[in-house]
């Protein structure tokens, strides 16, 4: 567990064990409107707005296909999919590296569209 915490930096983090890979996937895919504590939308940062726009977010793992897929529903009236990528691309890359450690492919489905 300590290795997962120590290796979760998005630009340089690596999974060093199966547990570390699972923790990285859970942590870096955690985007959801419930994470936003601010009540005044005028004070939202870009990260707040992206989290607030994420209405649904969950991971699925298919051991037969050896893939881990992040499913995300974004309210595009709040933020664009591009804004999601601007903020979360490094997180998704770390998720891909963690999935690769588990000998799986990482995929991303946003609003029903396969992105990765």
C-alpha atoms as an extended CHARMM CRD file, in Angstrom:
* protein
*
       116  EXT
         1         1  UNK       CA              0.0000000000        0.0000000000        0.0000000000  PROA      1               0.0000000000
         2         2  UNK       CA              2.8480000000        2.4000000000        0.7810000000  PROA      2               0.0000000000
         3         3  UNK       CA              4.2520000000        1.7210000000       -2.6900000000  PROA      3               0.0000000000
         4         4  UNK       CA              0.9150000000        2.7400000000       -4.2270000000  PROA      4               0.0000000000
         5         5  UNK       CA              0.9110000000        6.0130000000       -2.3230000000  PROA      5               0.0000000000
         6         6  UNK       CA              4.5640000000        6.6810000000       -3.1120000000  PROA      6               0.0000000000
         7         7  UNK       CA              4.0990000000        5.9630000000       -6.8120000000  PROA      7               0.0000000000
         8         8  UNK       CA              0.9070000000        7.8100000000       -7.5980000000  PROA      8               0.0000000000
         9         9  UNK       CA              2.4820000000       10.9730000000       -9.0160000000  PROA      9               0.0000000000
        10        10  UNK       CA              0.8690000000       11.2910000000      -12.4270000000  PROA      10              0.0000000000
        11        11  UNK       CA              3.8910000000       12.1860000000      -14.5220000000  PROA      11              0.0000000000
        12        12  UNK       CA              6.3440000000        9.7100000000      -13.0180000000  PROA      12              0.0000000000
        13        13  UNK       CA              4.3200000000        7.2060000000      -10.9990000000  PROA      13              0.0000000000
        14        14  UNK       CA              4.5070000000        3.5140000000      -11.7110000000  PROA      14              0.0000000000
        15        15  UNK       CA              2.7050000000        0.4690000000      -10.4010000000  PROA      15              0.0000000000
        16        16  UNK       CA              5.1280000000       -1.7190000000       -8.4870000000  PROA      16              0.0000000000
        17        17  UNK       CA              2.6260000000       -4.4030000000       -7.4490000000  PROA      17              0.0000000000
        18        18  UNK       CA             -0.8870000000       -5.5650000000       -8.2460000000  PROA      18              0.0000000000
        19        19  UNK       CA             -2.1850000000       -3.7330000000       -5.1630000000  PROA      19              0.0000000000
        20        20  UNK       CA             -0.3960000000       -0.5410000000       -6.2040000000  PROA      20              0.0000000000
        21        21  UNK       CA             -1.8950000000       -0.8260000000       -9.7100000000  PROA      21              0.0000000000
        22        22  UNK       CA             -5.4110000000       -1.2730000000       -8.2780000000  PROA      22              0.0000000000
        23        23  UNK       CA             -4.9920000000        1.7150000000       -5.9390000000  PROA      23              0.0000000000
        24        24  UNK       CA             -3.6970000000        3.8690000000       -8.7980000000  PROA      24              0.0000000000
        25        25  UNK       CA             -6.6610000000        2.9030000000      -10.9910000000  PROA      25              0.0000000000
        26        26  UNK       CA             -9.1500000000        3.6560000000       -8.2140000000  PROA      26              0.0000000000
        27        27  UNK       CA             -7.5180000000        6.9440000000       -7.2410000000  PROA      27              0.0000000000
        28        28  UNK       CA             -6.8830000000        8.3880000000      -10.6920000000  PROA      28              0.0000000000
        29        29  UNK       CA            -10.2750000000        7.4560000000      -12.1040000000  PROA      29              0.0000000000
        30        30  UNK       CA            -12.0750000000        9.1730000000       -9.2130000000  PROA      30              0.0000000000
        31        31  UNK       CA            -13.9560000000       11.9780000000      -10.9540000000  PROA      31              0.0000000000
        32        32  UNK       CA            -17.5190000000       12.7630000000       -9.8970000000  PROA      32              0.0000000000
        33        33  UNK       CA            -19.7770000000       15.6870000000       -9.0770000000  PROA      33              0.0000000000
        34        34  UNK       CA            -19.9770000000       14.5860000000       -5.4340000000  PROA      34              0.0000000000
        35        35  UNK       CA            -16.2960000000       15.5230000000       -5.0000000000  PROA      35              0.0000000000
        36        36  UNK       CA            -17.0700000000       19.2360000000       -5.4310000000  PROA      36              0.0000000000
        37        37  UNK       CA            -17.6750000000       20.9330000000       -2.0820000000  PROA      37              0.0000000000
        38        38  UNK       CA            -18.0960000000       24.4860000000       -3.3290000000  PROA      38              0.0000000000
        39        39  UNK       CA            -21.6790000000       25.6300000000       -3.7250000000  PROA      39              0.0000000000
        40        40  UNK       CA            -21.1360000000       28.7260000000       -5.8580000000  PROA      40              0.0000000000
        41        41  UNK       CA            -20.4020000000       27.6680000000       -9.4460000000  PROA      41              0.0000000000
        42        42  UNK       CA            -18.8680000000       31.0880000000      -10.0870000000  PROA      42              0.0000000000
        43        43  UNK       CA            -15.9840000000       30.0860000000       -7.8050000000  PROA      43              0.0000000000
        44        44  UNK       CA            -15.3010000000       26.7380000000       -9.5360000000  PROA      44              0.0000000000
        45        45  UNK       CA            -11.8270000000       26.0590000000      -10.8520000000  PROA      45              0.0000000000
        46        46  UNK       CA            -11.5610000000       24.1210000000      -14.1080000000  PROA      46              0.0000000000
        47        47  UNK       CA            -10.9820000000       20.9490000000      -12.0560000000  PROA      47              0.0000000000
        48        48  UNK       CA            -14.1280000000       21.6870000000      -10.0050000000  PROA      48              0.0000000000
        49        49  UNK       CA            -16.1470000000       22.2020000000      -13.1830000000  PROA      49              0.0000000000
        50        50  UNK       CA            -14.9070000000       18.9440000000      -14.7160000000  PROA      50              0.0000000000
        51        51  UNK       CA            -15.6800000000       17.0180000000      -11.5330000000  PROA      51              0.0000000000
        52        52  UNK       CA            -19.0770000000       18.7120000000      -11.2770000000  PROA      52              0.0000000000
        53        53  UNK       CA            -19.8880000000       17.7430000000      -14.8630000000  PROA      53              0.0000000000
        54        54  UNK       CA            -19.0540000000       14.0720000000      -14.2340000000  PROA      54              0.0000000000
        55        55  UNK       CA            -22.4700000000       12.5970000000      -13.4710000000  PROA      55              0.0000000000
        56        56  UNK       CA            -21.3770000000        8.9720000000      -13.5060000000  PROA      56              0.0000000000
        57        57  UNK       CA            -17.9620000000        7.3690000000      -13.2560000000  PROA      57              0.0000000000
        58        58  UNK       CA            -17.0330000000        3.7350000000      -12.7400000000  PROA      58              0.0000000000
        59        59  UNK       CA            -14.4890000000        1.0980000000      -13.7400000000  PROA      59              0.0000000000
        60        60  UNK       CA            -15.2270000000       -2.3240000000      -15.1680000000  PROA      60              0.0000000000
        61        61  UNK       CA            -12.7120000000       -5.1260000000      -15.4130000000  PROA      61              0.0000000000
        62        62  UNK       CA            -13.0450000000       -8.0250000000      -17.8180000000  PROA      62              0.0000000000
        63        63  UNK       CA            -10.4410000000      -10.6890000000      -17.0620000000  PROA      63              0.0000000000
        64        64  UNK       CA            -11.3430000000      -12.6810000000      -20.1880000000  PROA      64              0.0000000000
        65        65  UNK       CA            -10.6530000000       -9.7260000000      -22.4820000000  PROA      65              0.0000000000
        66        66  UNK       CA             -7.8540000000       -8.4730000000      -20.2110000000  PROA      66              0.0000000000
        67        67  UNK       CA             -9.2310000000       -4.9680000000      -20.1730000000  PROA      67              0.0000000000
        68        68  UNK       CA            -10.1260000000       -2.3400000000      -17.6170000000  PROA      68              0.0000000000
        69        69  UNK       CA            -12.5600000000        0.2680000000      -18.8530000000  PROA      69              0.0000000000
        70        70  UNK       CA            -13.4320000000        3.5880000000      -17.2660000000  PROA      70              0.0000000000
        71        71  UNK       CA            -17.0090000000        4.6380000000      -18.0460000000  PROA      71              0.0000000000
        72        72  UNK       CA            -17.8160000000        8.3020000000      -17.6760000000  PROA      72              0.0000000000
        73        73  UNK       CA            -20.9130000000       10.3830000000      -18.2740000000  PROA      73              0.0000000000
        74        74  UNK       CA            -20.1150000000       14.0770000000      -18.6440000000  PROA      74              0.0000000000
        75        75  UNK       CA            -22.7550000000       16.7970000000      -18.7260000000  PROA      75              0.0000000000
        76        76  UNK       CA            -21.3600000000       18.7450000000      -21.6780000000  PROA      76              0.0000000000
        77        77  UNK       CA            -23.5070000000       21.7550000000      -20.8070000000  PROA      77              0.0000000000
        78        78  UNK       CA            -21.1650000000       22.1910000000      -17.8150000000  PROA      78              0.0000000000
        79        79  UNK       CA            -17.8260000000       21.3240000000      -19.4280000000  PROA      79              0.0000000000
        80        80  UNK       CA            -16.6150000000       19.8760000000      -22.6920000000  PROA      80              0.0000000000
        81        81  UNK       CA            -14.9580000000       16.5130000000      -23.1560000000  PROA      81              0.0000000000
        82        82  UNK       CA            -11.8660000000       18.4720000000      -24.2380000000  PROA      82              0.0000000000
        83        83  UNK       CA            -11.7570000000       20.1940000000      -20.8410000000  PROA      83              0.0000000000
        84        84  UNK       CA            -11.8760000000       16.7410000000      -19.2230000000  PROA      84              0.0000000000
        85        85  UNK       CA             -8.8090000000       15.7160000000      -21.2160000000  PROA      85              0.0000000000
        86        86  UNK       CA             -7.0120000000       18.9820000000      -20.4490000000  PROA      86              0.0000000000
        87        87  UNK       CA             -7.2870000000       18.2690000000      -16.7270000000  PROA      87              0.0000000000
        88        88  UNK       CA             -7.2400000000       14.4610000000      -16.5690000000  PROA      88              0.0000000000
        89        89  UNK       CA             -4.9890000000       13.2840000000      -19.4170000000  PROA      89              0.0000000000
        90        90  UNK       CA             -2.0220000000       12.6000000000      -17.1320000000  PROA      90              0.0000000000
        91        91  UNK       CA             -4.3390000000       10.6440000000      -14.8160000000  PROA      91              0.0000000000
        92        92  UNK       CA             -5.5720000000        8.5270000000      -17.7230000000  PROA      92              0.0000000000
        93        93  UNK       CA             -2.0080000000        7.8380000000      -18.8430000000  PROA      93              0.0000000000
        94        94  UNK       CA             -1.1290000000        6.6390000000      -15.3390000000  PROA      94              0.0000000000
        95        95  UNK       CA             -4.2520000000        4.4490000000      -15.3780000000  PROA      95              0.0000000000
        96        96  UNK       CA             -3.0620000000        2.9640000000      -18.6580000000  PROA      96              0.0000000000
        97        97  UNK       CA              0.3550000000        2.2150000000      -17.1590000000  PROA      97              0.0000000000
        98        98  UNK       CA             -1.2970000000        0.6160000000      -14.1050000000  PROA      98              0.0000000000
        99        99  UNK       CA             -3.5750000000       -1.5070000000      -16.3130000000  PROA      99              0.0000000000
       100       100  UNK       CA             -0.5620000000       -2.5250000000      -18.3980000000  PROA      100             0.0000000000
       101       101  UNK       CA              1.1840000000       -3.6460000000      -15.2090000000  PROA      101             0.0000000000
       102       102  UNK       CA             -1.8200000000       -5.9290000000      -14.6470000000  PROA      102             0.0000000000
       103       103  UNK       CA             -1.4070000000       -7.1530000000      -18.2460000000  PROA      103             0.0000000000
       104       104  UNK       CA             -4.6290000000       -5.4250000000      -19.2370000000  PROA      104             0.0000000000
       105       105  UNK       CA             -5.6160000000       -2.7840000000      -21.7510000000  PROA      105             0.0000000000
       106       106  UNK       CA             -7.0420000000        0.4540000000      -20.3520000000  PROA      106             0.0000000000
       107       107  UNK       CA            -10.0120000000        1.9300000000      -22.1520000000  PROA      107             0.0000000000
       108       108  UNK       CA            -12.0700000000        5.0560000000      -21.6760000000  PROA      108             0.0000000000
       109       109  UNK       CA            -15.7080000000        5.4490000000      -22.6820000000  PROA      109             0.0000000000
       110       110  UNK       CA            -17.1650000000        8.9550000000      -22.3690000000  PROA      110             0.0000000000
       111       111  UNK       CA            -20.8720000000        9.4940000000      -23.0270000000  PROA      111             0.0000000000
       112       112  UNK       CA            -20.9630000000        6.1310000000      -24.8170000000  PROA      112             0.0000000000
       113       113  UNK       CA            -18.0110000000        6.9540000000      -27.1090000000  PROA      113             0.0000000000
       114       114  UNK       CA            -14.8090000000        4.9180000000      -26.9410000000  PROA      114             0.0000000000
       115       115  UNK       CA            -11.9110000000        7.3730000000      -26.5070000000  PROA      115             0.0000000000
       116       116  UNK       CA             -8.9950000000        5.0810000000      -25.6460000000  PROA      116             0.0000000000
